[in-house]
């Protein structure tokens, strides 16, 4: 992660719980309580808003090293 020292990353890693999600798994939905910060260690997370029908409006992509869910702070 940009801006963090090796010691900072080790501390973050020591206090993290690894979770693996299958492709297309919804990990958070609007209206859910913000209780978790996610650190992407591999893969891609797509944030989207549902649109008319089965369509989706992509808001953001997160890749390796990114954090999201900071509202949990």
N, C-alpha and C positions, 0 to 999 in steps of 0.2 A: 504494500500500500504506500502510495506516495506520501512523503513527509513523516513517516514513522520510522524510528530507529529499529534496529534488530531487537533491542531490549523491549521496546514498546510492542512489537509484533509477537514476541515470546510471551509477554504478559497477556495480550489479547487472546492468544492461542490457548494459554493455560486456563482461561476463564470462559472458554467457548465450549459449546456442545455441538458436535458434528451431527448433522442431519443430512440424509440423502433423499432427494425427491426424484420420482420418475418424471420423465418428460411430460409436459402439459399438466402437471399437478398445480392446482391453485393453492398457494401458501398463505394468502391473505386476501380478504375481500372487503370492499368498502362497507363500513358499518361494524366490522370486527374491532375489538379493542386493540390498541397498539401496545403490545406487550413484548415484542421481540425485535431485536436489531439483527439483520441478516448480513453476513460477510460472505461474499461469493468466493469460494475457493477454487471452483472449476465450473465450467458451463456458462450458460447465459440465462438471465431472468428477464422476461418481457412484462412490462407494466402496461396495462391497457384499460380502457373504459369501454363497456359494452355499448353498442350502437343499435340501430334499428335492425330487427331480425337477428341473424347470427353473426352480424358484422362486429368488428372490434376496431376501436381507434387506438393505435399504439401511442403511448405517452413517453415511454422511456425503455431503453435496453440497459441492463447492468451486466457487466462481464467480470472475469476474474479480478479479484482485488477490491471490488466495489462494495460499499456498504449501502443498505437501504433499510427503512423502518425506523429511522432516527426519531420519529415522533414518540417512540417508546421511552425516550429519555425524559 
